[in-house]
């Protein structure tokens, strides 16, 4: 195992349960990593030694010198998804990737399959790791990042979904073409009889049968409407629902299960967003607070700006990752009243956006988020949306996007409580 962390710990637990021998290497193992390795009696490996198989964590670049050296000495390089597929060959896996929306689509597919009586579990790039769910699932639904898809030799997915292809992770992949090539590995092992689901207009070379989805229509492959898009919960993106619907149908057909339109429609009507992904976390009078802390990619931030109810106070900040701001300027026109700039590069991003802004700060991340939420509420005249779609990463003041979103949630709930007390 090269690289531990969340994914590596999942691999370690799985291998131990299988009674398999393994060694590990991590340049900066956490205390949690070390404790688990001791508990499982896995020793630290020598990266200079020969190995038959190396299971590499997604965070390790595919061209890391150690991985290249291990491959040169005959090791096969795989990730947790291929390990799961090889050791559980009878388990159908639905794979979902895309620049934005893959997590929400993954959860929707699994929830619709469960509504239809299928024991479906989601995992992979979202919690839990895929290997933690394979033994309790009839079908696994895996969110797959471009990092994971760099190391999937021979992976065949009976159903695969590409939500969209935008621009991201150029610090890792270096070019857009290389990033897209990694994403398209999701269909590389597919064959005739498999299904690939893509957005309408995206052309992909594949041996699988292709189904195209449009956010305007929540339909089955036959064209039969399951639910008008207007009846979706506000927190569920129609594009994610449209893609998930086709994927659920494709897996049900593969399993020989009936397609119950009414059940699928009911599941969509009560669908819940992933925590921290365009989720309404509080309301003060006519002002909604929406947490989309994970929105750092241009395509995801643009979607949030287009979905939220104007006028908006848009919380922008964190650490600049070089996102393309031009589409965001356009999406904000006539919808964003004020940008609330916070964190390390918030003011820089706000100036580049060219929108009216207020800069806030605090002694730590929580204090900064309290100031930002309060400034957002004050910027609106009792109606509209305070939207956290920050563009920047969370690593200036928070451990990750989830911790930043939780901080925003607490700040918004405190404002809602204060408003109730005053009333």
PEKATA-V571628 format. One record per residue. RES is the residue in one letter. NEAR is the number of other C-alpha atoms within 10 Angstrom. Layout:
RES/NEAR ; RES/NEAR
This chain:
X/23 ; X/22 ; X/21 ; X/28 ; X/17 ; X/16 ; X/23 ; X/25 ; X/22 ; X/19 ; X/27 ; X/25 ; X/16 ; X/20 ; X/17 ; X/14 ; X/10 ; X/10 ; X/8 ; X/9 ; X/11 ; X/20 ; X/17 ; X/20 ; X/17 ; X/18 ; X/8 ; X/10 ; X/13 ; X/12 ; X/9 ; X/12 ; X/19 ; X/17 ; X/12 ; X/15 ; X/19 ; X/11 ; X/10 ; X/15 ; X/13 ; X/17 ; X/14 ; X/15 ; X/15 ; X/11 ; X/15 ; X/10 ; X/10 ; X/14 ; X/18 ; X/11 ; X/15 ; X/19 ; X/24 ; X/25 ; X/25 ; X/26 ; X/14 ; X/17 ; X/14 ; X/19 ; X/11 ; X/9 ; X/10 ; X/14 ; X/20 ; X/13 ; X/16 ; X/20 ; X/17 ; X/11 ; X/14 ; X/12 ; X/18 ; X/16 ; X/22 ; X/22 ; X/24 ; X/25 ; X/24 ; X/21 ; X/19 ; X/21 ; X/20 ; X/13 ; X/12 ; X/13 ; X/11 ; X/10 ; X/16 ; X/22 ; X/27 ; X/28 ; X/26 ; X/32 ; X/28 ; X/22 ; X/22 ; X/25 ; X/24 ; X/26 ; X/26 ; X/23 ; X/31 ; X/31 ; X/24 ; X/29 ; X/31 ; X/25 ; X/25 ; X/24 ; X/25 ; X/17 ; X/17 ; X/20 ; X/11 ; X/18 ; X/15 ; X/25 ; X/26 ; X/28 ; X/22 ; X/26 ; X/22 ; X/18 ; X/14 ; X/16 ; X/22 ; X/27 ; X/25 ; X/21 ; X/22 ; X/24 ; X/15 ; X/11 ; X/17 ; X/16 ; X/24 ; X/26 ; X/29 ; X/28 ; X/27 ; X/27 ; X/22 ; X/25 ; X/21 ; X/27 ; X/23 ; X/23 ; X/23 ; X/21 ; X/16 ; X/14 ; X/20 ; X/21 ; X/23 ; X/22 ; X/28 ; X/26 ; X/30 ; X/27 ; X/25 ; X/20 ; X/19 ; X/15 ; X/18 ; X/24 ; X/17 ; X/14 ; X/9 ; X/16 ; X/20 ; X/11 ; X/14 ; X/15 ; X/12 ; X/15 ; X/23 ; X/18 ; X/16 ; X/20 ; X/25 ; X/20 ; X/20 ; X/28 ; X/26 ; X/20 ; X/17 ; X/22 ; X/15 ; X/10 ; X/12 ; X/21 ; X/26 ; X/28 ; X/25 ; X/23 ; X/20 ; X/12 ; X/9 ; X/13 ; X/10 ; X/13 ; X/9 ; X/18 ; X/16 ; X/22 ; X/14 ; X/17 ; X/18 ; X/18 ; X/26 ; X/17 ; X/16 ; X/12 ; X/19 ; X/28 ; X/22 ; X/21 ; X/15 ; X/7 ; X/9 ; X/11 ; X/14 ; X/20 ; X/20 ; X/13 ; X/21 ; X/11 ; X/11 ; X/18 ; X/15 ; X/16 ; X/17 ; X/24 ; X/20 ; X/21 ; X/21 ; X/26 ; X/28 ; X/27 ; X/31 ; X/30 ; X/25 ; X/26 ; X/31 ; X/24 ; X/23 ; X/24 ; X/22 ; X/18 ; X/12 ; X/15 ; X/13 ; X/9 ; X/13 ; X/10 ; X/15 ; X/13 ; X/17 ; X/11 ; X/15 ; X/21 ; X/20 ; X/14 ; X/19 ; X/26 ; X/15 ; X/11 ; X/19 ; X/17 ; X/20 ; X/18 ; X/17 ; X/23 ; X/25 ; X/29 ; X/22 ; X/21 ; X/19 ; X/22 ; X/18 ; X/19 ; X/12 ; X/11 ; X/23 ; X/23 ; X/29 ; X/27 ; X/30 ; X/26 ; X/30 ; X/25 ; X/25 ; X/27 ; X/24 ; X/22 ; X/21 ; X/21 ; X/26 ; X/21 ; X/18 ; X/22 ; X/22 ; X/14 ; X/14 ; X/21 ; X/17 ; X/20 ; X/20 ; X/27 ; X/29 ; X/27 ; X/29 ; X/29 ; X/28 ; X/27 ; X/22 ; X/21 ; X/16 ; X/16 ; X/18 ; X/14 ; X/18 ; X/11 ; X/13 ; X/19 ; X/15 ; X/13 ; X/17 ; X/21 ; X/11 ; X/10 ; X/19 ; X/23 ; X/21 ; X/22 ; X/31 ; X/29 ; X/27 ; X/28 ; X/28 ; X/19 ; X/19 ; X/27 ; X/21 ; X/17 ; X/25 ; X/24 ; X/13 ; X/12 ; X/18 ; X/10 ; X/16 ; X/12 ; X/21 ; X/19 ; X/19 ; X/20 ; X/17 ; X/14 ; X/7 ; X/12 ; X/21 ; X/19 ; X/14 ; X/20 ; X/28 ; X/22 ; X/19 ; X/31 ; X/29 ; X/18 ; X/21 ; X/26 ; X/22 ; X/12 ; X/21 ; X/19 ; X/10 ; X/13 ; X/17 ; X/23 ; X/27 ; X/36 ; X/30 ; X/34 ; X/27 ; X/30 ; X/30 ; X/27 ; X/24 ; X/25 ; X/15 ; X/17 ; X/18 ; X/17 ; X/10 ; X/14 ; X/22 ; X/18 ; X/17 ; X/26 ; X/26 ; X/18 ; X/20 ; X/29 ; X/24 ; X/17 ; X/24 ; X/28 ; X/17 ; X/16 ; X/19 ; X/18 ; X/15 ; X/12 ; X/13 ; X/11 ; X/8 ; X/6 ; X/6
